[in-house]
Amino acid sequence: MTPFILMYGIYLMLFGPVSPGGGFQGGVVLASGVILVLVTHGRTKVKKLTNHVESFDTIGTSLILLFGILGILIGGSFFVNLTPYRMTSLVFLDIVVGIKVFAGVVVLSVFFFEQGVDPC
Amino acid sequence: MKENVFKRVFTALLVVFICLMFLTGMNLGHEDKSDSPLTEFYLENYEETGAINLVEAILFDFRGYDTFGELLVLYIAIAGIIILGKEIIKPKDEGGEGS
């Protein structure tokens, strides 16, 4: 079941500008796939993946910041994060946002999952 | 006696506050904003962004700076939760009673 969810999440993320979806929604759907595995198979199965997911969150945010500043340098006007082809900047932003949201939600869910059976 | 008077007043205030928030939320979205200049601006030149999905165009392109702020808020919130959470959990590892 999970690969389908993940695939759908990636689709949502990549086809943001074209069809309904986009960065945030794609990221959350991806995270739901991982959470499904987390809940069914318990923490050990997802251990390998999640211990370095936190860095994705940070990298994602800093990337967007860089992209914005880059936009200023190239675009000239304030925080216009435009690379030459305007469409690619949109898709790139989509992907980075998706990864960031994905990492954030996964980290959060793993954290709360670790509270043991009765999260007191 | 003084203790639960304060408590009762506080809960009453809280309830009133929540109801007010709910009411404002209810009648916020009913004004007819379809002819505001902003919407026209968006509708006219959103093709320029090359995005077919208008919502995405606005979210990432016209309103890119707001989304950036949103992302920052999201990031800080998650970082805060994890850091504080780890603080709270620590007593449990040392045998203390975790909150």
Backbone of each chain as ProteinMPNN parsed JSONL, in Angstrom:
{"seq_chain_A": "MTPFILMYGIYLMLFGPVSPGGGFQGGVVLASGVILVLVTHGRTKVKKLTNHVESFDTIGTSLILLFGILGILIGGSFFVNLTPYRMTSLVFLDIVVGIKVFAGVVVLSVFFFEQGVDPC", "coords_chain_A": {"N_chain_A": [[0.842, -1.196, 0.0], [1.96, 1.212, 0.753], [3.891, 2.106, -1.206], [2.208, 3.089, -3.188], [0.994, 5.24, -1.993], [3.185, 6.849, -1.542], [3.974, 7.298, -4.156], [1.825, 8.723, -5.098], [2.057, 10.975, -3.541], [4.45, 12.056, -4.473], [3.687, 12.604, -7.047], [1.779, 14.575, -6.595], [3.403, 16.53, -5.593], [5.156, 17.154, -7.684], [3.525, 17.888, -9.762], [2.543, 20.341, -9.16], [2.261, 23.061, -10.333], [0.671, 22.412, -12.485], [-1.509, 20.65, -12.022], [-4.068, 20.371, -9.479], [-2.545, 20.578, -6.247], [0.793, 20.394, -5.155], [3.555, 21.855, -3.326], [3.179, 21.846, -0.434], [0.975, 20.09, -0.026], [1.857, 17.774, -1.301], [4.073, 17.088, 0.261], [2.894, 16.443, 2.694], [1.347, 14.259, 2.039], [3.269, 12.434, 1.354], [4.445, 12.137, 3.817], [2.397, 10.891, 5.137], [2.45, 8.387, 4.032], [4.805, 7.359, 5.104], [4.182, 7.441, 7.768], [2.251, 5.561, 7.89], [3.706, 3.206, 7.615], [5.187, 3.485, 9.881], [3.302, 3.234, 11.933], [2.212, 0.709, 11.498], [4.384, -1.119, 11.312], [5.864, -0.451, 13.436], [8.516, 1.21, 15.279], [11.116, 0.374, 14.685], [11.357, -0.375, 12.044], [11.286, 2.002, 10.667], [13.395, 3.278, 11.521], [15.941, 3.617, 10.297], [15.417, 5.337, 8.26], [14.434, 7.667, 9.437], [16.309, 8.808, 11.086], [17.952, 10.544, 9.812], [16.319, 12.382, 8.794], [15.732, 14.723, 9.909], [17.645, 16.54, 9.176], [16.943, 17.123, 6.589], [14.86, 18.857, 6.868], [16.044, 21.205, 7.805], [17.842, 21.708, 5.752], [16.104, 22.111, 3.661], [14.763, 24.474, 4.342], [16.862, 26.308, 4.413], [17.693, 26.155, 1.838], [15.586, 27.331, 0.477], [15.765, 29.867, 1.425], [18.216, 30.622, 0.348], [17.528, 30.487, -2.287], [15.758, 32.54, -2.478], [17.39, 34.737, -1.95], [19.127, 34.461, -4.008], [17.399, 35.043, -6.007], [17.065, 37.712, -5.622], [19.562, 38.662, -6.308], [19.809, 37.96, -9.001], [17.312, 38.583, -10.103], [17.066, 41.177, -9.364], [14.934, 42.764, -8.4], [13.072, 42.922, -5.309], [13.423, 39.988, -3.523], [12.63, 38.399, -5.632], [12.25, 35.348, -6.492], [13.352, 34.242, -9.031], [14.443, 32.129, -11.475], [15.996, 31.982, -14.766], [14.034, 30.516, -16.388], [10.793, 30.891, -15.705], [9.025, 28.926, -14.947], [10.479, 26.772, -13.99], [11.474, 27.69, -11.614], [9.252, 27.662, -10.094], [8.586, 24.938, -9.947], [10.863, 23.938, -8.766], [10.749, 25.184, -6.302], [8.483, 24.023, -5.371], [9.274, 21.346, -5.003], [11.255, 21.58, -3.037], [9.825, 22.641, -0.937], [8.075, 20.57, -0.569], [9.756, 18.502, 0.323], [10.659, 19.585, 2.661], [8.298, 19.881, 4.209], [7.57, 17.249, 4.34], [9.739, 16.155, 5.797], [9.448, 17.543, 8.174], [6.91, 16.739, 9.149], [7.266, 14.021, 9.418], [9.301, 13.871, 11.303], [8.006, 15.002, 13.455], [5.898, 13.194, 13.896], [7.262, 10.866, 14.433], [8.539, 11.603, 16.711], [6.411, 11.975, 18.515], [5.443, 9.483, 18.451], [7.294, 8.102, 19.781], [6.688, 8.393, 22.36], [5.993, 6.232, 23.727], [3.548, 3.709, 24.604], [1.337, 4.852, 25.949], [0.96, 7.985, 25.455], [1.645, 9.977, 27.812]], "CA_chain_A": [[0.0, 0.0, 0.0], [2.73, 2.442, 0.944], [4.486, 2.709, -2.413], [1.226, 3.859, -3.957], [0.805, 6.535, -1.326], [4.377, 7.684, -1.783], [3.966, 7.732, -5.551], [0.811, 9.774, -5.241], [2.603, 12.186, -2.927], [5.44, 12.637, -5.388], [2.936, 13.177, -8.179], [1.176, 15.845, -6.15], [4.432, 17.547, -5.407], [5.794, 17.578, -8.941], [2.572, 18.475, -10.708], [1.919, 21.486, -8.507], [1.766, 24.137, -11.201], [-0.255, 21.992, -13.544], [-2.799, 20.154, -11.516], [-4.182, 20.715, -8.061], [-1.525, 19.871, -5.464], [1.832, 21.368, -4.904], [4.576, 21.544, -2.345], [2.737, 21.469, 0.914], [0.12, 18.89, -0.023], [2.672, 16.61, -1.657], [4.899, 16.696, 1.403], [2.103, 15.799, 3.742], [0.918, 12.925, 1.592], [4.449, 11.57, 1.486], [4.636, 11.823, 5.236], [1.36, 9.931, 5.581], [2.923, 7.049, 3.655], [5.814, 6.899, 6.065], [3.54, 7.223, 9.069], [1.554, 4.28, 7.798], [4.69, 2.157, 7.937], [5.593, 3.684, 11.284], [2.281, 2.724, 12.853], [1.985, -0.735, 11.363], [5.541, -1.976, 11.585], [6.588, -0.042, 14.63], [9.57, 2.211, 15.123], [12.429, -0.121, 14.207], [11.397, -0.447, 10.573], [11.467, 3.313, 10.049], [14.528, 3.883, 12.222], [17.048, 3.973, 9.395], [15.072, 6.484, 7.418], [14.081, 8.928, 10.079], [17.274, 9.506, 11.941], [18.62, 11.699, 9.183], [15.328, 13.196, 8.089], [15.685, 16.066, 10.513], [18.524, 17.469, 8.44], [16.229, 17.575, 5.383], [14.031, 20.007, 7.209], [16.905, 22.395, 7.86], [18.398, 21.983, 4.419], [15.027, 22.64, 2.826], [14.484, 25.881, 4.633], [17.987, 27.172, 4.019], [17.714, 26.205, 0.367], [14.615, 28.315, -0.008], [16.324, 31.193, 1.725], [19.24, 30.906, -0.678], [16.842, 30.709, -3.563], [15.19, 33.887, -2.442], [18.463, 35.728, -2.068], [19.612, 34.356, -5.391], [16.436, 35.753, -6.845], [17.331, 39.152, -5.524], [20.773, 39.021, -7.065], [19.589, 37.865, -10.451], [16.125, 39.29, -10.565], [17.211, 42.622, -9.171], [13.929, 43.356, -7.492], [13.134, 42.348, -3.974], [13.037, 38.615, -3.253], [11.959, 37.752, -6.756], [13.066, 34.148, -6.664], [13.12, 33.776, -10.411], [15.582, 31.779, -12.345], [15.618, 32.367, -16.134], [12.717, 30.04, -16.862], [9.977, 31.118, -14.521], [8.306, 27.724, -14.544], [11.328, 25.865, -13.207], [11.619, 28.167, -10.23], [8.049, 27.235, -9.392], [8.656, 23.503, -9.673], [11.943, 23.735, -7.791], [10.24, 25.61, -4.997], [7.534, 22.983, -4.978], [9.979, 20.155, -4.513], [11.952, 21.863, -1.773], [8.8, 22.784, 0.101], [7.55, 19.237, -0.287], [10.702, 17.738, 1.14], [10.7, 20.194, 3.996], [7.085, 19.527, 4.954], [7.66, 15.808, 4.592], [10.667, 15.907, 6.902], [8.904, 18.076, 9.421], [5.809, 15.928, 9.671], [7.775, 12.707, 9.841], [10.029, 14.035, 12.569], [7.032, 15.223, 14.521], [5.123, 11.983, 14.221], [8.159, 9.898, 15.076], [8.787, 12.078, 18.069], [5.281, 11.693, 19.393], [5.246, 8.03, 18.516], [8.265, 7.535, 20.72], [6.313, 8.62, 23.755], [5.545, 4.991, 24.371], [2.188, 3.329, 24.197], [0.339, 5.858, 26.373], [1.665, 9.275, 25.5], [1.01, 10.698, 28.931]], "C_chain_A": [[0.883, 1.254, 0.0], [3.31, 2.978, -0.353], [3.47, 3.509, -3.213], [1.03, 5.237, -3.333], [1.987, 7.445, -1.644], [4.357, 8.2, -3.223], [2.97, 8.872, -5.743], [1.341, 11.074, -4.655], [3.582, 12.862, -3.861], [4.723, 13.282, -6.564], [2.381, 14.552, -7.784], [2.235, 16.927, -6.119], [4.91, 18.068, -6.756], [4.795, 18.29, -9.833], [1.868, 19.666, -10.082], [1.383, 22.502, -9.491], [0.7, 23.675, -12.178], [-1.576, 21.576, -12.945], [-2.894, 20.529, -10.044], [-3.154, 19.924, -7.256], [-0.442, 20.861, -5.139], [2.674, 20.973, -3.711], [4.004, 21.018, -1.053], [1.957, 20.16, 0.874], [0.953, 17.65, -0.319], [3.466, 16.136, -0.456], [4.094, 15.949, 2.433], [1.681, 14.401, 3.315], [2.088, 11.947, 1.707], [4.621, 11.152, 2.939], [3.604, 10.793, 5.682], [1.773, 8.516, 5.196], [3.873, 6.509, 4.705], [5.144, 6.603, 7.401], [2.801, 5.895, 9.055], [2.506, 3.151, 8.167], [5.045, 2.251, 9.409], [4.578, 3.029, 12.216], [2.179, 1.208, 12.738], [3.216, -1.517, 11.815], [6.335, -1.498, 12.785], [7.83, 0.749, 14.265], [10.803, 1.63, 14.432], [12.491, -0.06, 12.684], [11.779, 0.916, 10.015], [12.731, 3.965, 10.594], [15.543, 4.432, 11.23], [16.699, 5.265, 8.672], [15.047, 7.76, 8.242], [15.25, 9.572, 10.807], [18.04, 10.581, 11.179], [17.619, 12.568, 8.454], [15.338, 14.619, 8.653], [16.523, 17.044, 9.707], [17.808, 17.964, 7.178], [15.452, 18.848, 5.684], [14.889, 21.273, 7.158], [17.402, 22.75, 6.476], [17.326, 22.639, 3.56], [14.838, 24.123, 3.057], [15.622, 26.76, 4.143], [18.045, 27.273, 2.498], [16.774, 27.287, -0.129], [15.131, 29.711, 0.256], [17.339, 31.578, 0.659], [18.562, 31.259, -1.986], [16.281, 32.114, -3.599], [16.269, 34.917, -2.661], [19.016, 35.708, -3.484], [18.69, 35.153, -6.303], [16.711, 37.236, -6.813], [18.519, 39.515, -6.404], [20.463, 39.029, -8.557], [18.428, 38.766, -10.84], [16.226, 40.775, -10.34], [16.174, 43.139, -8.214], [13.811, 42.473, -6.254], [12.601, 40.92, -3.954], [12.255, 38.014, -4.412], [12.738, 36.475, -7.023], [12.808, 33.562, -8.039], [14.439, 33.351, -11.014], [15.117, 32.089, -13.775], [14.255, 31.849, -16.566], [11.79, 30.057, -15.664], [9.316, 29.832, -14.029], [9.191, 26.866, -13.638], [11.451, 26.37, -11.779], [10.408, 27.7, -9.429], [8.177, 25.769, -8.986], [9.731, 23.251, -8.624], [11.447, 24.068, -6.393], [9.292, 24.549, -4.453], [8.252, 21.821, -4.316], [10.586, 20.436, -3.151], [10.938, 21.983, -0.647], [8.27, 21.41, 0.477], [8.468, 18.466, 0.632], [10.696, 18.288, 2.553], [9.475, 19.796, 4.816], [7.118, 18.046, 5.312], [8.542, 15.547, 5.81], [10.051, 16.37, 8.206], [7.849, 17.158, 9.995], [6.324, 14.582, 10.163], [8.473, 12.837, 11.185], [9.042, 14.189, 13.715], [6.346, 13.912, 14.904], [6.019, 10.966, 14.907], [8.38, 10.313, 16.517], [7.625, 11.717, 18.979], [5.039, 10.193, 19.493], [6.145, 7.428, 19.585], [7.814, 7.71, 22.165], [5.835, 7.35, 24.413], [4.068, 4.768, 24.083], [1.207, 4.386, 24.665], [1.063, 7.199, 26.484], [1.079, 10.125, 26.614], [1.33, 12.183, 28.83]], "O_chain_A": [[0.578, 2.236, -0.678], [3.24, 4.182, -0.598], [3.826, 4.501, -3.849], [0.916, 6.249, -4.025], [1.83, 8.623, -1.965], [4.671, 9.36, -3.489], [3.235, 9.845, -6.449], [1.103, 12.15, -5.204], [3.558, 14.081, -4.029], [5.098, 14.362, -7.022], [2.493, 15.533, -8.518], [2.019, 18.062, -6.545], [5.052, 19.275, -6.948], [5.164, 19.196, -10.58], [0.727, 19.97, -10.43], [0.185, 22.786, -9.497], [-0.097, 24.487, -12.65], [-2.632, 22.088, -13.316], [-1.91, 20.954, -9.439], [-2.911, 18.75, -7.535], [-0.716, 22.033, -4.877], [2.52, 19.885, -3.157], [4.298, 19.901, -0.629], [2.236, 19.236, 1.639], [0.788, 16.61, 0.319], [3.533, 14.939, -0.178], [4.546, 14.945, 2.983], [1.659, 13.474, 4.124], [1.919, 10.793, 2.103], [4.899, 9.995, 3.251], [3.898, 9.927, 6.505], [1.495, 7.56, 5.921], [3.765, 5.362, 5.138], [5.491, 5.637, 8.081], [2.73, 5.194, 10.065], [2.156, 2.254, 8.934], [5.187, 1.24, 10.097], [4.951, 2.352, 13.174], [2.072, 0.505, 13.743], [3.109, -2.458, 12.602], [7.37, -2.077, 13.116], [8.148, 0.931, 13.09], [11.466, 2.332, 13.668], [13.528, 0.26, 12.103], [12.5, 1.005, 9.021], [13.097, 5.066, 10.184], [15.951, 5.59, 11.326], [17.532, 6.153, 8.492], [15.559, 8.797, 7.822], [15.198, 10.762, 11.118], [18.697, 11.429, 11.783], [17.986, 13.385, 7.609], [14.998, 15.581, 7.965], [16.172, 18.216, 9.566], [18.034, 19.093, 6.742], [15.393, 19.777, 4.878], [14.51, 22.274, 6.55], [17.393, 23.911, 6.067], [17.593, 23.592, 2.828], [14.763, 24.919, 2.121], [15.401, 27.811, 3.541], [18.392, 28.314, 1.939], [17.107, 28.059, -1.028], [14.968, 30.62, -0.558], [17.331, 32.693, 0.138], [18.957, 32.187, -2.692], [16.324, 32.789, -4.627], [16.106, 35.852, -3.445], [19.327, 36.74, -4.079], [19.128, 35.834, -7.229], [16.609, 37.931, -7.824], [18.507, 40.507, -7.132], [20.804, 39.968, -9.276], [18.523, 39.586, -11.754], [15.569, 41.56, -11.024], [16.505, 43.888, -7.295], [14.403, 41.395, -6.191], [11.453, 40.677, -4.328], [11.335, 37.221, -4.209], [13.767, 36.502, -7.699], [12.143, 32.537, -8.191], [15.409, 34.108, -11.056], [13.95, 32.426, -13.974], [13.416, 32.611, -17.046], [11.993, 29.308, -14.709], [9.076, 29.672, -12.832], [8.721, 26.305, -12.649], [11.525, 25.578, -10.84], [10.516, 27.385, -8.244], [7.915, 25.403, -7.84], [9.541, 22.453, -7.707], [11.69, 23.336, -5.435], [9.293, 24.225, -3.266], [7.892, 21.376, -3.227], [10.455, 19.637, -2.224], [11.161, 21.491, 0.459], [8.043, 21.107, 1.648], [8.022, 17.852, 1.601], [10.723, 17.533, 3.524], [9.599, 19.419, 5.981], [6.753, 17.642, 6.416], [8.16, 14.824, 6.729], [10.122, 15.675, 9.22], [7.879, 16.831, 11.182], [5.878, 14.069, 11.19], [8.268, 12.027, 12.089], [9.202, 13.604, 14.786], [6.233, 13.572, 16.082], [5.599, 10.286, 15.843], [8.406, 9.481, 17.423], [7.827, 11.212, 20.083], [4.503, 9.698, 20.484], [5.828, 6.413, 20.204], [8.475, 7.235, 23.088], [5.326, 7.379, 25.534], [3.43, 5.564, 23.393], [0.333, 4.796, 23.9], [1.698, 7.493, 27.496], [0.142, 10.893, 26.4], [0.894, 12.968, 29.672]]}, "seq_chain_B": "MKENVFKRVFTALLVVFICLMFLTGMNLGHEDKSDSPLTEFYLENYEETGAINLVEAILFDFRGYDTFGELLVLYIAIAGIIILGKEIIKPKDEGGEGS", "coords_chain_B": {"N_chain_B": [[-11.425, 29.056, 49.019], [-11.104, 31.286, 47.433], [-9.639, 30.352, 45.401], [-11.155, 28.679, 43.563], [-12.91, 30.525, 42.587], [-11.463, 32.215, 40.996], [-10.75, 30.389, 39.092], [-13.21, 29.745, 37.997], [-14.008, 32.159, 36.886], [-12.022, 32.507, 35.027], [-12.409, 30.341, 33.269], [-14.918, 31.01, 32.31], [-14.346, 33.364, 30.944], [-12.673, 32.33, 29.056], [-14.369, 30.726, 27.571], [-16.096, 32.624, 26.517], [-14.317, 33.998, 24.93], [-13.59, 32.08, 23.046], [-16.031, 31.687, 21.779], [-16.381, 34.17, 20.604], [-14.246, 34.212, 18.834], [-15.064, 32.205, 17.156], [-17.386, 33.273, 16.072], [-16.455, 35.542, 14.702], [-14.911, 34.262, 12.864], [-16.861, 32.982, 11.416], [-18.367, 35.014, 10.035], [-16.474, 36.083, 8.414], [-15.852, 35.368, 5.826], [-17.796, 36.267, 4.045], [-18.015, 38.506, 2.576], [-18.422, 40.005, -0.64], [-15.913, 39.49, -2.636], [-15.263, 39.407, -5.22], [-14.856, 41.356, -7.091], [-12.601, 42.741, -6.548], [-9.726, 44.809, -7.027], [-7.408, 43.345, -6.769], [-7.927, 40.693, -7.339], [-8.502, 40.914, -10.021], [-6.02, 41.676, -10.935], [-4.538, 39.364, -10.427], [-5.898, 37.515, -12.014], [-5.525, 38.496, -14.542], [-2.693, 38.592, -15.229], [-1.664, 36.001, -14.671], [-0.869, 34.127, -16.352], [1.618, 34.761, -17.039], [3.265, 33.683, -15.163], [3.516, 31.184, -15.979], [2.275, 29.138, -14.791], [-0.348, 26.855, -14.649], [-2.057, 26.23, -12.723], [-3.741, 28.294, -10.831], [-3.75, 28.718, -8.098], [-1.324, 27.755, -7.201], [0.325, 29.477, -8.564], [-0.155, 31.903, -7.334], [0.5, 31.264, -4.714], [3.227, 30.599, -4.719], [4.382, 32.406, -6.338], [3.308, 35.088, -6.807], [2.832, 35.566, -4.173], [5.204, 34.877, -2.964], [6.892, 35.702, -0.935], [5.32, 35.704, 1.359], [4.805, 32.988, 1.568], [7.32, 32.12, 2.082], [7.711, 33.198, 4.614], [5.826, 31.672, 5.906], [6.962, 29.172, 5.727], [9.161, 29.507, 7.319], [7.963, 29.858, 9.791], [6.834, 27.368, 10.088], [9.113, 25.798, 10.235], [10.408, 26.74, 12.533], [8.529, 26.142, 14.425], [8.485, 23.335, 14.409], [11.129, 22.759, 15.075], [11.191, 23.878, 17.592], [9.358, 22.286, 18.991], [10.607, 19.798, 18.97], [13.007, 20.277, 20.323], [12.151, 21.218, 22.826], [10.641, 19.059, 23.53], [12.498, 17.036, 23.774], [13.742, 17.906, 26.036], [11.774, 17.555, 27.958], [11.44, 14.848, 27.934], [13.733, 13.856, 28.918], [13.913, 13.43, 31.853], [12.614, 11.0, 32.048], [14.366, 9.168, 30.989], [16.316, 9.143, 32.867], [15.166, 7.689, 34.765], [13.476, 9.242, 36.123], [10.162, 10.713, 36.54], [8.625, 11.045, 33.625], [7.114, 13.915, 32.133]], "CA_chain_B": [[-12.598, 29.538, 48.31], [-10.741, 32.243, 46.391], [-8.993, 29.627, 44.318], [-11.974, 28.261, 42.415], [-13.599, 31.662, 41.97], [-10.596, 32.647, 39.894], [-10.804, 29.367, 38.044], [-14.498, 29.822, 37.281], [-13.996, 33.373, 36.044], [-11.108, 32.305, 33.904], [-13.03, 29.463, 32.26], [-16.001, 31.765, 31.655], [-13.73, 34.257, 29.961], [-12.136, 31.535, 27.95], [-15.486, 30.279, 26.717], [-16.573, 33.782, 25.748], [-13.308, 34.32, 23.916], [-13.667, 31.096, 21.955], [-17.246, 31.938, 20.991], [-16.162, 35.352, 19.763], [-13.391, 33.837, 17.714], [-15.848, 31.41, 16.209], [-18.319, 34.149, 15.345], [-15.738, 36.356, 13.709], [-14.518, 33.379, 11.766], [-18.01, 32.65, 10.586], [-18.815, 36.008, 9.048], [-15.364, 36.764, 7.752], [-15.671, 35.079, 4.415], [-19.011, 36.373, 3.244], [-18.106, 39.701, 1.717], [-18.271, 39.631, -2.052], [-14.616, 40.096, -2.976], [-14.875, 38.943, -6.549], [-14.484, 42.418, -8.033], [-11.545, 43.599, -5.979], [-8.664, 44.975, -8.037], [-6.331, 42.362, -6.645], [-8.272, 39.466, -8.075], [-8.326, 41.167, -11.454], [-4.592, 41.643, -11.245], [-4.094, 37.964, -10.476], [-6.484, 36.772, -13.136], [-5.03, 38.962, -15.84], [-1.368, 38.173, -15.684], [-1.054, 34.835, -14.005], [-0.251, 33.273, -17.369], [3.026, 35.138, -17.092], [4.088, 32.816, -14.313], [3.687, 29.883, -16.612], [1.61, 28.071, -14.036], [-1.757, 26.729, -15.046], [-2.813, 26.156, -11.472], [-3.655, 29.67, -10.318], [-3.461, 28.754, -6.655], [0.118, 27.605, -7.043], [0.979, 30.685, -9.071], [-0.216, 32.941, -6.291], [1.16, 30.845, -3.482], [4.686, 30.582, -4.792], [5.017, 33.425, -7.164], [2.887, 36.437, -6.418], [2.906, 35.71, -2.719], [6.33, 34.033, -2.573], [7.492, 36.139, 0.325], [4.475, 35.218, 2.462], [5.021, 31.547, 1.743], [8.629, 31.95, 2.731], [7.482, 33.407, 6.043], [5.087, 30.516, 6.405], [7.894, 28.048, 5.897], [10.0, 29.772, 8.497], [7.16, 29.582, 10.991], [6.711, 25.913, 10.206], [10.389, 25.218, 10.656], [10.701, 27.092, 13.929], [7.597, 25.405, 15.289], [8.898, 21.93, 14.544], [12.381, 22.706, 15.84], [10.89, 24.158, 18.995], [8.708, 21.133, 19.624], [11.566, 18.7, 19.174], [13.999, 20.627, 21.359], [11.508, 21.225, 24.149], [10.193, 17.705, 23.822], [13.641, 16.23, 24.261], [13.993, 18.338, 27.407], [10.774, 16.976, 28.864], [11.558, 13.39, 27.993], [14.963, 13.424, 29.582], [13.763, 12.797, 33.176], [12.18, 9.601, 31.975], [15.513, 8.274, 30.763], [17.114, 8.986, 34.104], [14.391, 7.012, 35.793], [12.507, 10.168, 36.746], [8.83, 10.484, 35.971], [8.53, 11.982, 32.473], [5.8, 14.603, 32.141]], "C_chain_B": [[-12.125, 30.442, 47.148], [-10.239, 31.493, 45.162], [-10.003, 29.346, 43.203], [-12.816, 29.409, 41.872], [-12.791, 32.1, 40.747], [-10.726, 31.664, 38.728], [-12.081, 29.538, 37.24], [-14.492, 31.036, 36.345], [-13.15, 33.129, 34.801], [-11.766, 31.446, 32.833], [-14.15, 30.206, 31.538], [-15.408, 32.663, 30.58], [-13.261, 33.474, 28.752], [-13.256, 31.141, 26.986], [-15.957, 31.444, 25.849], [-15.598, 34.079, 24.609], [-13.436, 33.372, 22.723], [-14.894, 31.351, 21.104], [-17.025, 33.133, 20.073], [-15.314, 34.992, 18.558], [-14.209, 33.102, 16.665], [-16.746, 32.315, 15.383], [-17.579, 34.964, 14.305], [-15.345, 35.475, 12.523], [-15.68, 33.123, 10.827], [-18.268, 33.745, 9.564], [-17.65, 36.755, 8.414], [-15.47, 36.575, 6.25], [-16.861, 35.4, 3.565], [-19.041, 37.615, 2.393], [-17.871, 39.271, 0.269], [-16.988, 40.285, -2.552], [-14.289, 39.842, -4.44], [-14.432, 40.113, -7.415], [-13.366, 43.283, -7.465], [-10.413, 43.676, -6.983], [-7.626, 43.868, -7.973], [-6.653, 41.122, -7.467], [-8.082, 39.702, -9.565], [-6.855, 41.08, -11.814], [-4.129, 40.203, -11.397], [-4.597, 37.302, -11.748], [-5.821, 37.193, -14.437], [-3.671, 38.368, -16.138], [-0.822, 37.019, -14.857], [-0.495, 33.898, -15.053], [1.256, 33.521, -17.384], [3.871, 34.191, -16.248], [4.225, 31.427, -14.926], [2.988, 28.772, -15.867], [0.148, 28.034, -14.459], [-2.622, 26.773, -13.812], [-2.665, 27.486, -10.767], [-3.237, 29.692, -8.849], [-1.956, 28.667, -6.443], [0.818, 28.892, -7.456], [0.994, 31.73, -7.967], [0.651, 32.545, -5.118], [2.664, 31.014, -3.606], [5.235, 31.78, -5.53], [4.581, 34.811, -6.74], [3.094, 36.626, -4.922], [4.103, 34.932, -2.181], [6.857, 34.406, -1.202], [6.661, 35.653, 1.501], [4.721, 33.737, 2.69], [6.353, 31.294, 2.431], [8.47, 32.144, 4.235], [6.798, 32.2, 6.656], [6.036, 29.361, 6.679], [8.762, 28.264, 7.118], [9.235, 29.423, 9.76], [7.062, 28.077, 11.201], [7.985, 25.315, 10.772], [10.653, 25.483, 12.13], [9.793, 26.305, 14.855], [8.094, 23.984, 15.512], [10.174, 21.845, 15.373], [12.078, 22.908, 17.316], [10.31, 22.931, 19.687], [9.74, 20.06, 19.937], [12.498, 19.051, 20.326], [13.337, 20.57, 22.728], [11.113, 19.799, 24.534], [11.329, 16.893, 24.415], [13.929, 16.628, 25.698], [13.038, 17.625, 28.351], [11.015, 15.481, 29.01], [12.737, 12.983, 28.875], [14.713, 12.794, 30.943], [13.393, 11.337, 33.057], [13.405, 8.712, 31.796], [16.281, 8.094, 32.064], [16.255, 8.359, 35.195], [13.393, 7.947, 36.437], [11.17, 9.972, 36.076], [8.64, 11.501, 34.847], [7.162, 12.644, 32.451], [5.054, 14.281, 30.859]], "O_chain_B": [[-12.659, 30.379, 46.04], [-10.399, 31.949, 44.03], [-9.774, 29.708, 42.049], [-13.388, 29.28, 40.79], [-13.317, 32.32, 39.656], [-10.8, 32.049, 37.561], [-12.08, 29.49, 36.01], [-14.906, 30.958, 35.188], [-13.519, 33.498, 33.686], [-11.702, 31.762, 31.645], [-14.323, 30.066, 30.328], [-15.902, 32.716, 29.453], [-13.423, 33.885, 27.603], [-13.111, 31.213, 25.766], [-16.185, 31.304, 24.648], [-16.001, 34.37, 23.483], [-13.399, 33.788, 21.565], [-14.844, 31.255, 19.878], [-17.43, 33.117, 18.911], [-15.598, 35.391, 17.428], [-14.074, 33.333, 15.464], [-16.861, 32.16, 14.167], [-18.019, 35.069, 13.161], [-15.431, 35.875, 11.362], [-15.515, 33.057, 9.609], [-18.38, 33.467, 8.369], [-17.792, 37.883, 7.942], [-15.211, 37.502, 5.482], [-16.97, 34.877, 2.457], [-19.95, 37.798, 1.583], [-17.191, 38.278, 0.01], [-16.967, 41.478, -2.855], [-13.15, 40.043, -4.859], [-13.702, 39.907, -8.384], [-13.208, 44.437, -7.865], [-10.163, 42.717, -7.714], [-7.036, 43.495, -8.987], [-5.81, 40.577, -8.178], [-7.58, 38.842, -10.288], [-6.476, 40.506, -12.835], [-3.429, 39.854, -12.348], [-3.853, 36.629, -12.461], [-5.581, 36.371, -15.321], [-3.488, 37.716, -17.166], [0.321, 37.046, -14.402], [0.258, 32.98, -14.728], [2.053, 32.635, -17.693], [5.032, 33.926, -16.562], [4.979, 30.594, -14.423], [3.082, 27.604, -16.246], [-0.498, 29.072, -14.605], [-3.748, 27.27, -13.828], [-1.624, 27.786, -10.183], [-2.478, 30.558, -8.414], [-1.382, 29.391, -5.63], [1.763, 29.343, -6.809], [2.018, 32.358, -7.698], [1.425, 33.343, -4.59], [3.307, 31.523, -2.687], [6.403, 32.137, -5.376], [5.415, 35.629, -6.351], [3.479, 37.702, -4.463], [4.044, 34.386, -1.079], [7.223, 33.54, -0.407], [7.208, 35.238, 2.523], [4.832, 33.275, 3.825], [6.492, 30.383, 3.246], [9.008, 31.377, 5.033], [7.128, 31.762, 7.758], [5.943, 28.672, 7.695], [9.062, 27.328, 7.86], [9.761, 28.788, 10.674], [7.186, 27.575, 12.318], [7.959, 24.457, 11.654], [11.059, 24.595, 12.878], [10.208, 25.857, 15.924], [8.125, 23.488, 16.638], [10.305, 20.991, 16.25], [12.62, 22.218, 18.179], [10.701, 22.577, 20.8], [9.748, 19.485, 21.026], [12.75, 18.224, 21.203], [13.863, 19.97, 23.665], [11.23, 19.389, 25.689], [11.166, 16.173, 25.4], [14.32, 15.784, 26.504], [13.439, 17.148, 29.413], [10.815, 14.916, 30.085], [12.739, 11.917, 29.49], [15.241, 11.712, 31.202], [13.813, 10.52, 33.876], [13.481, 7.631, 32.379], [16.829, 7.025, 32.33], [16.556, 8.47, 36.383], [12.548, 7.508, 37.216], [11.041, 9.167, 35.154], [8.508, 12.696, 35.11], [6.155, 11.991, 32.726], [3.935, 14.754, 30.66]]}, "name": "protein", "num_of_chains": 2, "seq": "MTPFILMYGIYLMLFGPVSPGGGFQGGVVLASGVILVLVTHGRTKVKKLTNHVESFDTIGTSLILLFGILGILIGGSFFVNLTPYRMTSLVFLDIVVGIKVFAGVVVLSVFFFEQGVDPCMKENVFKRVFTALLVVFICLMFLTGMNLGHEDKSDSPLTEFYLENYEETGAINLVEAILFDFRGYDTFGELLVLYIAIAGIIILGKEIIKPKDEGGEGS"}
